[in-house]
Structure formats: structure tokens, C-alpha cells
């Protein structure tokens, strides 16, 4: 989702090239000194009980790749739903087969009932906005597991009682997550069939309010998080029991969806998956126009304003199939304009891009080119787009993502398309670790935005900027579950990861970071990585022990706060004293500006020319292992006068006050 508090980050002007890798070998003529250790630095990655159990079980390991015993559940949904326009009620029935690929017996099933977020009885982190209709949430009228009907109104559960002894029963069906206690457990490597019948009223939402799902009167519907979903059961925590509270998003199983949508004739439908019965719902003219979409990058009108693109009749049933996806969403409107273009995916060829928007919206019409660029750019940056199509649907929600389907205005089109990589392909747990989804997306949006403008991407300055946030009492570490991150949720989830990756690029090089991220994405394609998998994978890919880096960025809210404390010269040598007042260490990177004339510049082993009159010299983070807060760099470049020294010239390391990073001090 595109979070309002970070809109400016993705679309900032990008003008300066990234910095080179930092020298990683300890070098002579420099020392960390002090009478005693002034700070204790954490050099390794804390391991939670959950990841230690996964390592012991062999489902994950320190390579950062799936372990030899890795498993995940698989679900197969068949859904038949009907939209009644006068009442705005969607009613449906579904059958879902849960394949228990784990080595555990399941004695309950957790269900996601996200439509209950619109009910006044459901838990939320924020009140329902005035512009959003309060509804009664989802009404479950029937639920059965393996043919046994589930009691939806059981008496209060007594501690010590045997769940399911009197037949399966459900608890919490008026909240966003519910538990179904089974009479007959699901064995390891076994399966179960769940049947459900349900209905809900689609909430009326003011246009542009942004509530992830809703309708505009009775003419346009964006339908998401709309059917009972089986929650994830994984090797880390078992059932995911986190409630859907509003801001933080999802953790979904991968599986297969076969969905039939009954809507009034004349209404156009866009959805996750591929339309299976175009001849049964689309007019001959519409089908003929669609047949030319993949011929060029031209954006074509498939159904124009005041055109009827469907077959005649009272109602039509649209059937969509999505294989290997994590969810299903759709939209329908009485008067959508339907445009289409293509995106050419490296190694795969062309895929269609559908744009559904309200008549007269010339700005939304431009979304197609943004989505096409994003699909092609991210396919090159990370890995080829995994799905057979993409649909962008207009409506009250202007920034939300689902597999093969996004609700987006022009401003968020690149961001929402980027979510097709994380979490739609790399299935991270957003409810716990939103930075692995939204944060990575914000980082790659910077790269995409620059590429679309034909400019070099600028990551300089991002890492340093975190120094102005560090130390706030209302900031939580990135490793805190997103549901509980407090008032700086938007910053922690969206903005901090680009700052973190800016610093990482300042250490190993931006291109190395992006190659490692690409390999990580491929290793966890359609799987569920944890933060530890990500950390260990990048350590191995970058061939560095970055435990200290991950600790300070993910588990703490510390910063570097570096400064130049003293500069002195003797003969050809210049001695620079650098201090770090924060708990986070960093490499020492100095830029030296030389006088235009004088003896030839003789490079030190840990230096390189930046241009004819300046040099970059770097020392690895290991210089801080003694615990001292000061480091003395002894520089000898042959005697040419140094006119200026800048610490952290690429502004990659968190620092509250950069004015003390330059010598001589500004007067």
C-alpha cells in the first residue's frame, strides 16, 4: 500500500550517482585509541527462539536459503459470488482445500475475516473514518470442515475442555480472525476441505479516502479481502493469529483460485487471474480489440465511454483462474472505460496490462505507461514478473495491491506495481515485518522513478538522514511487529529501509546490494522468508559478516553521529581524528580535496582518485572493534597540500549534525 506519510520519498528529484564500495581490509597508518573501551558494539545478529527452532528442524539455515526440510501450506479455492447492486451486498459460497504440508497435526484452523474491520465490534488501531460507511461486517451462514458442520454459535468455551469434542465449533467470527476447533484433526501431510457460505455489504467510501476496499455509491465496486481466507500456518510460529487492525497488511498462503463472479450485464470486471470465459461475457467487438493488445506498446481503447463491452442480458458470470498466487481481488463498474497495453518481460515476452477507469479521467489514463515501465524495470532489477497479466482499477482506493491486480491512481502506480514482487511473489509476513515489503518497495521506487526520467538514481543522503530521527522515544525498532509500532509506523515500515539500504550501498556498493537482493528474491520466489533468512542471505551474497549492520538498523534505533574532531599535519603526513558519538559503528570514509598544484598525489592502498584534485580514502568498520569512540587516520599522499577534508562525503551514515563533518569548519 502507498502510505501518505512517505509519498515524497518515492518521487524526489534524483541527481547524483551512488558511492563506491568501501575498502574492507584493515589498513596501516590508522588506529582507534582511547584509555578504555568507550562503547560496547554488538557485532552479531540476535536469534529469536522461532528461528533457532527452524534451524534445528532444518526448515531454514544460515545460508539464508530455504532449508532441506522447508515446507509451506498450499490452498485451493473455488468461489462463486454474486453482487446485488441495489443492496450492495455480495454473497458467496466457497470450497477450499487446505493441504497440510507440515509435519504437525492441526487441531484447529485459523480464518481471516477482514470485512469485519468495517464493523464497530472489531478491533482496530484507528477509528473508522467518517467518510467510510460502518457495516455489520461479514455474516457467516454456514461453515463445514470435511462435511462436518461447524457450530457458529457455541456456548462459552470452558478451560480444560476438549476443543471439538462435541463437534467442530468456531470462535471469534465477528473479529478479523477466527478459530475453528476441529473434532477430527488434520494429520501431517494430509488435507481438509472447508466449505463456507457468507455475505457482506460493501462499504461506501468517499473517493480518494483510501480504505483498501469499498464502493462509490452503487456504480463502482473495489472488492478485496472479501471472502473467508485460511490463515498461514508456518514453521516459525504455527498459525498466524495476528488480527487485521487496519494499517499493517497481510501474510497469505500461496495456492490456486477458481472464482466465478455474477454481476449485472454491461458491467466490466477486472480481477486477479486470467479470464476463462471471454466468449460468455464479452462482445465480439471487445474480444476483437483485445486480440491486438500484445502487438505493440500502444495503449488501446477496448471499451470506450458510452460503449457496452459485454454481451446482452440481465446478468453475466465472469470466471477467473489464478494459479500460484496469494490472494484474489476484483473490481467492477457500470461505466468503466477499458484500456489495455502490454509490458515486455525479459525472458518471458509480452503480458497484457488492463486499465479500468472512470470516464473523463484523463490523468488515470496515464497509469498504463507507469505500470508498463514498472513491470519492465523491476523484471530487470529483481526477476521477471511472475504472473500472466496485470490489472489496474480506478475507484475510492488510490493505492493498494493484490496479485495481478492493483487499485491505484497515477501517483502510486509504480509503488503498487512494485508490490507484485514483494509480497505477491516473495511472500513476506507484512503484519510482522512490513519493512520487508513496503520498505523494499520504497527503495526500488527511487530507482524506478529515476530510470523513468532518464536520470541516475540518488541514494546519497538517505542513510545520513536517519540521524535526525534516531533517538526519538516514539520510534520502535524495525523488528517490532508492525501492528505495534506506534505513531512512527509509517516511517519505520516505509521510510527506514531505503535509509538502511543507502548505508549498505555505502559499504559494499549499490550495484552489489541490488544483485544480492535479486538473488534473494529468486531464492524465495513463492516462499515465505523471515528477516533472518534475508540477513543471512545478504551476508553470504556480499561475502561479509554484516551482523553489526543488521543489529543496529533492525533491532535498535541507534545512529553513528560521526564528526571530525581534529586535523594536524607534520611533513607529508596529515592526521585526522574521527569520533563517533552514537552506538552504531560505520566505516570511516574521507574525501580529501587537494590544492590545484604541488607534488604528485601518491595514492595509499585504501584510497582512490575521485577526480584530478580529490581522493576518497576509506577504513573498514573493524577499526572500531577496540571499543574506542575515536579513530586516528594517518594520511600520506606525497606532500601536496590538503585544502578540505569531508567525513562521509556521500552522506550514507546516520548523523544528526553533518556540519562537523567538514574541516576546516565553516566560519
N, C-alpha and C positions, 0 to 999 in steps of 0.2 A: 504494500500500500504506500501511497505517497503522503507523507506526514507533513502537515502545513508548516511546522517549525523548522523544516530543513529545506524548503523549496529553493532558497537562493544558492545552496551548496552545489546542486547539480548543474546549474546554468550560469555559473560565474564565468567571467571572461578569462580565457586561458592563453597565456602569452609567453611563458618561459619554459625552457626544456628542463627535464628532470636531472638529478645529480648522479654522478658515477658511483660505483661500489666503493666502500671504504676498505682501505688496506686492513687485512685481518691478521697479519703476523706481527707479534711484538717486536719493537724496533729499539735500537740503541739511542743514546742521547736524549732520553726522556725518563722521568721517574715520578711515581706517586709517592709523596712524602708526608710526614706528619709524626708527631710524638707518639700517637697511638691511633688505633682504628676509630675513625670518627663516624662511620656508618656501617651497618651490617647489611650487606646486599644479598637478596635471595637469588640464587643462581639456577635453581631448578624449578620444574613445573609441579605444583601440588596435585596429588592424585586423589580423587574422591573415592569413597567406598564403591560406588557404582562402576567406575572404570577399572578399579582393581579387580572386582569380581569378573568383569568382562575379559580382562587379560587372563585371569586364571582359567576361565572357561574356554578360551581360545576363540571367542567371537570377535575380538579385536586384539591388536597387538601394537607394539611400539614402533612398527614401521609406518603407522598411520593408515594402513590399508585394512580392508575387511579381513578378519582372522579366518583361519582354516575352518572354523566351526560357525561362521557368521550365518545368521538366518533372519528372516523377516516374514511377517504375515502377508497373505495375499487375499484380496476380496473381489468378489464378482457380483455386481449389482444389475438387477433388471428392474426398471422403474417405469410405471405407467402413471402419468399425471395429467390433470385437466385443469385449465384456467377458466373460471367462470367470471366474465368481465363485469357484469352488473354488481356482483358482491365482492369482487377482487379476491375471491377465495381460490386457493389451489388445493386440490385434494388429490391424493395419490395412494398407490399401493406399491410395495416393493418386495422383492425377494433378494436376499444377499447371502452368498455362500462365503463363510469365513474358513479359510484354510489355515489351520493352526500348525505352522511350520516350526514352532518352537519345541523345546524338549520338556515343556511343562504341561501339566494338566490344567485346563482352565475351568474354574468353578463359577465364574461369572463373566459377563460381557459388559463392557462399558459402551454406552451410546452417547453420541453427540446430538444435541437438540438445540442448535444455535438460534432457531427462530424464537426461542423463549427469551432471548435478550430484549425483545420488544414488550415483554410482559412486565408489569410493575412488581411482580413477585420474584423476578430473577435477580441474582446478584450481579452488580455492575461496578466498574471503577468510576464511572461518570454517570450522572443522571441522563435520562433520555432527553435530547434537546426538544425545545418547544416546537420546532418545525417538523418534528417526526411524530407520526401517529403512534400512540400506545395501543397495542393489540392484546389479545388473550394468549399470544404465543402459539405454540404447536399443540394441537389436540391429537393424541394417540388414541385411536379407537380399537385397534387390535394389534397384538404382538404375540408371535409364536416362535418357539425355538424347536427345530426338528419335529414340527407338528404339534407340540405341546403348548397350549395357550398360556400366556403369561398373565398372571394376576396383576392388573394395573392399579388396583386399589387395595393392597393387602393391609391387614392390621399392623399396628406398630411392631417393629422388629424387637424381639427380646434378646438382650445379651446372653450369649451361651447357647442360643437356639441354633439348630442346624439349618442354614440357609437353603431354601429349596426343598426342604423335607416334605412339605405339603404341596409341592408343585412349584414350578418356576414363578418368581414374582419380581416386580420392578420397584425401585426406589428412586425418588428424585426426578420424576418425569416432568415436573414443572420448572426445573432448572435447566441449564445449558448442558449438563452432563448427567446421565442417569446410569444406575447399575441394574443389571438383570441377573438375578441369582438363579442358578440352574439346578434342576433336580438331577439331571444326568450330566456330569462334567464332560468337557470336550477333551479327548485324550491327545497327548503329544502326537504330532504328525497326522492327527485326524482332522475332521471338518464338521461344521454345523451349518444349518440353513435357518436363517432368521427371516420371518415374514412380518411386514408391518403395514398398517393402514393408518393414514393420518391426514390432517388438513390444517391450514392456517390462512389468515387474512394477510395479504401483502401490505405492509405498512406504507402509508402515503408519506412522501418525503419531499421537502422543498428542494427545488433544483439547485445543485451546487452545494448542498449541505454536507454531503459526504457521509454516508452511513453504511456503505458496503452493499446494501440491497434495499430495494424499495420500488415505489411506483410514482409516476406523475399522473394524478387523478386516476382515470380509468382508460388511459390511452397508451401508456408505455410502462413496461414492467422490466426491472432488472432483478433476476431471481437467482439468489446464491445462498449457500448454507441453508438449504431449503428442505432437506429430507433427513431422516434419521441415519446417521453415519456411525459405523463401528469405529471406535477409537483405536489408537495404536497400542499394541502390546509388543514391547521390545525387550532386548537382552539387558538393558540398563536398569530400568525401573519397573518392568512389568507393564501393567495397564497405565496409560496416561490418564490421570484423574483430574488434571487441571481444568478448572471451569473456563468457559469463554466469557471474559469480562468486558470485552469491547476493544481496547487499544491493541493488545498483542494478539497475534493471529493463530496459526494453525500448526498441527502436526498430524499428517494424514497417511493412511496406508496407500500403497500402490495396488492397482488392480484394473478391472475391466468394467466398463459401464455400457449398458444397452438401455437407452432411455427413449421412451415414446411420449411426446408432448401434444396434447389435444388442445388446440386453440381455435378461435374463430377464423373462418376463411377470409383471405385478404390481409391477414396479419403476417408479417415477416418474422422469422425466428432465426436467431444466431445462437450458437452453443459450443460448448466443449465437444470435441469429436468431429466425425465426418457424417454428413447427411447420407442416410442409406436409401431413402426412397424419393429422390427428386422428382421422378415422373408422377408420383402420387400427390405431390403438393405444389409443384412449381409449374407455371405456364410454359408453353413451348417457347415463347419469346425469351423468358427468363433463362431457360436451360440453354438456349442457343447462345445468348450473350455470355453466359458462364463458360461455355466451351472455348472461348478465346482468351480467357484471363491470363493463362500461362505463356502467351505468345510474346509479351513484351512487358516492360516496366510501366507502361501506360496505366493510369488509374481509370477504369471504365465504369460507366453507369450501368448497373444490372437492372435495377428498378428505380425509375426516376420519380420525382414528385407527381402526385395525382395519377400514377400508374398502379394497376393491380398486378402484382407479380405472381399471384397464386392461381390455382385452379378455382373454379366457381364452387358454390355450395354454402352450407351453413358452418361446418367445422371441418378442420383437416388435422390429421395426426402426422407430426414430423418425428422421424425416428433417427437418432444419432447413436453412433458407436464410437467409444473411446477405449483403446487398448493401451495398457501400461500408462496410467495416469493416476493422479492422486485425489481428484475431486471432479465434480461436474457442476457447471453453472450455465445460465442461459438468459436471453432477453428477447422480448417480443414487443411489437408496437403496431398500432393501427396504420401509421403513416410513415414508417421508416423509409428513408432513401437508402438504397443498397448500392454501394460502390465496391469495386474489387480491384486489386492489383496483385503483384507477385513479389516474392523475395527469393533470390537465388542463393541457396545454401551450399557452401563449399562441400564437395564430396557427395551431395545429395541431389542437387538440381533445384528446380523451382517449386515453391509451395504457394498456394493462394492465400491472400490476405483480404478478409472481408471487413468492410467499414459500414456500419449501420448508424445513421444519424438522422436528426430531425430536419425536416425541410427548411431551407433557408439558412442553415448554419454553415456559412462558408468557411468559418475557422475550423470547425470539426472536419470538414472535408480534407484539410491538410494533414490529418492524423495519419493517413495511409503512407505518405512518404517517410514520416518519422518512424513508424512501425517497421517499414521495409528496411530502412537504414539500420535500425537496432537489431533486427533479426540477422542481417548480413554481417554487421560489425561484431556482435557478440559470438556469432558462429565461428568467426576467425579468431577472436580473442580467447575464448574458452574451449568450446567444442561445438560441432554442428547442432543446430536446432533439432530437437529430438522428435517433434510432432509433425503431423501431415498438413496442418493449416493453422491460421491464427484469425480470430475474430475480435474486432474492436467495436464495442457497443456504447452508444450515447445514452444518457439518462441522468438521474439525480446524482449518482455516484460518479465522481470525476477522477478516481484514482484507486483502482482495486484490481487484483489479479487472481486468475484461476487457470487451470491447464487449458491451453489453446484458446483462452477467452479472457479479455480484459475489459473493464469498464473504465474509460479514460477520456479526459479532454486532451487538448493538444499539449498542454504544459507537462503532463505526466506520462505521455505516450512512450517515451524512451524508457522511463523508470519502470512502468508496469510491464512492458515487453521484456525488460531485463529479468523480471521475476520468473520467466519461463525457464531460466537456468537455476536460480535458487529462489524459492524452494521447490519449483514444479518438477525439476529433473534431479537436482541434488536435494533430497528430502530432509532438510534440517528441521529441528524442533524449534519453531518460531516462538512458541509460548514460553519456552525457557531461554533460548539464545537468539533473540531477534537480530543481533548484530551479524550472525552468520547468514542472514537473508537480507534484511534492509540495509545493513551497513555495507556488505559487499556490493550491493546494488548501487548505493550512493557512490562508492568508489568507481565502479565501472561506468556510471553515468557521466562522470567527469571526463573519462577517456572518450566515450562515445560522442559527447557534446562537442569536444574539440575536433574530433575526426569529421563530424558532420560539417563543421565550419571551416575545415581545411587548415586548422591550426595545430601546433604542438600542444599536447596536454601539459598542464601545470599542476604538479603535486608539491612543488616547493611552497613552503609556508604553512601547509596544513598541519604537519607534525608539530611545528613550533607553536601553533595557535592553541593547542591543548593546554599549554601552560597557564592560559588565562582562566581556564575552568578548574583545573586541578586545585584541590584544597577546599572546594565548596562542600559544606556539610550536607547539602541535599543531593549530592551526586552519589549514586551507587555504582559498584564495580560492574563491568560488563558481564561477569559470570553470575550475577544475581538473576534469578528467574524474572523474565520480562514483566510478568503480572505484578511484581512487587518492586519495581524500580523507582517508583515515586515521581516527584514533579519533573525530574530531568529525564523521564522515559524517552522522549523524542531525541534528545541529544545522545544518550547512551546507546540507543538502539540504531539510530540512523547516522549520526554525525561522527561518532568517535572512531569507528572502524576506518574510514578514509584517513583520519589523522594517524591512526596506528600504522596503516599500510604506507603512508607517506614516510614515516620514520623508518619502517623496514626497508623501503626503497632507498633511503639514505644510507643504509648499511650495506646492502647487497646489490643495489641497482634495481630500478623499476622494472626493467625487462625481465630480470631474474625472478622477481616477485610474481609477475604475470605468467611466466612459464610454469612456475610451481603451482600457482592457483589453477591453471589449466589442467595440469596433470592430476591435481587433487580432484577437480570436478569429474574428470574421466574415470578416476578410480572409484568414485562414489556415485556414479550415474545410476539413478533409480534405486538408491540405497539411502540409509539413514546415518550419516556421520555425526559424531559428537564433537565438541570443541577439542577434546584430547586427540581425536583422530586427525583433526585439522592441524593442531600444533605439531604433533609428531611427524605428520606427512611433510609439512614445510621444513622442519628441521632436517629431515633426510634429503628432501629435494634440493635444499640450499646448501647442504653439507656443512651445517653449522649447528652448534648447540645453542639454541636461542631460548633456553629455559628462562633466563633472566628477563628477556624481552616480553615473553608471553605473561610471565608473572606480573610485571609492573603494568602492562596495558590491560590485562583481562581480570586479574584478581585484586588489583589495587586501584587507587585513584591518585597515585604519585606522579611527579614530574621530575625533570632534570634540573632546571633552573641554573644553567651554566653562566659563567662570566669569565672575562679576562681580568685577573687581579693585579698582574704586574708584568712589565716588559723591561728587560735590561739588555745591553749589548757590551761585548768585550771582544775586540779584534773582529774576526769574521763571524763570530757566534752571536746569536740572539737567543735569550732565554725568555720563554713565555710561561707564566704561571696561570693555569686554568683552574677554576673552582666550580664544583657542582654542589649546590645547596639543597637540592631535592634528594629524595630517596632513590629515584630511578637513575641508573647509570646510562651512559651513552658513549659511543666512540668520541674521540676528540678530533674534530675536523677544523682546520685553519686555512684561511685564504690569505696569502701574503701578496701585497702589491709592492712592486719594486720601483725604484727610480728609473726614469727612461734611459739613463746612461750609467756606465760603470762596468766593473768586471763582469765577465760572462756568468750567467746563472748556472751553477752546478747542482743538478738535482740530487736530493737524498733518495735512498731506496724507497721510502714511503711517501713519495711525492710525485706529482705530475704537473706539467705546464697546463695552465688554463688558457693563457694567451702569451704573447711575447713578453709581457711585463708582469705576469702574475702566476702564482703557483698554488696548488692545493696540496696540503700535507695532512696526513691522517694517522691516527693511532687507534688501535682496537679497544673495545670496551674492557679487555682484560687488564688494562693499566690501572683499573680501579679495584683489583682484587685484594690489595693490601688493606682496603677499608678507608684509606685517606680520602678527604674531600678535595685535596689539591693535587694537581699533576703539573710537573715541570717539563716542558718541551724545550730541548736544546736544539736550535736550528743553525745550520751552517750551509749556506748556498754560495759560498765563494767570495763574499765581501761586498756585493752590491747592496746599496742602502735599501732598507725596507721602509716604505712610507706609510703603510697601513696594514693592520692585522685584523681579520674578522673571524670570530668563532662561529661555527655552524653557518657558513655562508649561504647554504641552500635552505636554511630555516626548517630543518626536519625534526629537531629535537625539542620537546616541550619546554617552554621558557616563558615565564611571566613578563619579564622585562628584558628585551633584546638590546636596550641602549648600552648596557655594559658589556656587550659582546664585541665592541669595536675599540681598537687602540690606534692612535691616540683618541681620547674621549672628545666627543663634540663639545665645543665651547658654548 
